[in-house]
Amino acid sequence: MVLSLTTLSFFSSLFATQIARLLAPNDSAAYQLMTANLLRILLITATVFGASGLLSGILNAHQRFWLPSLASAIYWVGLIIGLIFFVPSMGIYGLAWGAVLGACLHLLIQLPDLFRLPKRHYTPTLGLDNPSVREVMILMGPRLISVATLQVNLVVTGVIANLLPTGSFSAINYAFPIMTMPLVVIGSGIGIATLPTFSAQVARGEMGELRNSLTAALRGVFLLAIPATLGLILLRQPLIAFLFQRGNFTALSTQMTAWALLWYTVALVFHCTLEILVRAFFALHDTRTPALVSAGAMG
């Protein structure tokens, strides 16, 4: 994981200027250069998050959820430190280095639980002679396509938004994180907790129990996601005004962001449902079906 992400990040940094031009074709050369420089800094987080995400998966497989969940909050601590202490002297680059610090904290906070795992045995090898490692590498192929599809989708959305009236790109960038807050709490939270159970039931051949667990998880998601969707739709305008409407963020900005948030929120129940269904496929060692669906959805 570390070797692959480091290699990809290195080549991405070499072509950061071209990537910046692709993402923001209408921006000035100075803004494109700043985007490229910020990208080079943030690419460091890709490797760190790759290793940290793997640790989260290991800990979740052992039914340990507290520190992996806390890691997300610790990441924001790094961003806040960057905002308060780095930005005054480094400008926007200070926030990027704050993100790097947050990613490192995201990794470090999980190490105590890792070293407390029973029968732990770590070796500095690629493990290619281990059949389980080879199976994971095979299953990762379609999963990488799914993740890449999501990222391409976000890039294409950003490129289109940059071609629309001023403020459209910002409206989307403000609206999407608001929608993801209930998605992370409800969909991802329940999905992460159910995956180890699903996997253990499949390993034991308990398909009936898997179906029961899946339907119970979906009922819980619907019970929480439907009210969250209705609440977010009804309260989106005052919520955005309360959070952001000050300075250059005007009433028009609130209106544009609320319009984007409306359509993102319509999909909230479906996103939360996917968080559960996709993990059921993963437990069945099927990463191909979710990848094909993701590609179709992007199309």
C-alpha angles and dihedrals in degrees: 000000000000094000094047096047093045090053093047092046091050093054091043089055090052090056096035093118092054091046090052091052090051093050097045109021094163097050123101121265090252092056092046090052091049090049090051092050092048090049091054090055095044092049086074088068091058093069094041093048090047092058092040093050090052090052089050090054092050093049093045089052087059090050092253109138107149102082095037088053092045090051091072091057091046089056089061089051088061091050091050091050089051091049095049103036108020104037097062091063102025104033118211090347088067089063090052091052088047087058089052090051090049092052091051090050088048088059099040096050090063098051097085091060091044093056091048094058115118119252092006116175122174126184129179095240135109090239093222091150090060111094091209091055091049091051091051090051090052092048091047093064098074090035090057089052090053093051092044089051091055092049093047088050091054092046093050090047090052093048091050092046090052089058092053127080118304112285097029094106092049092046091057092044091053096042099049097058090049090056092046093057094075089034092059094043097046109022103030094035094055092037094054091048094049100047097077090048093048091048094049091050092051091047090054092045092243097146094158091055089047091056091049092049092047095051092045090052091048091050089053091049093050091047091057104028099052095056089042090053094049092045094049092048093050096043101035097108099049090040093055092043090052094048103040116005103114136094111359091355098093134182088268089055089052091050093050093046092047090052091053092044091053092063095040089052093051086068095047096099091048093048090051091048091051091054088064100037094049091054090051088057090048090052088054089053090247112133094148098074095053089047093053091047091049091051091049092048092053090050 
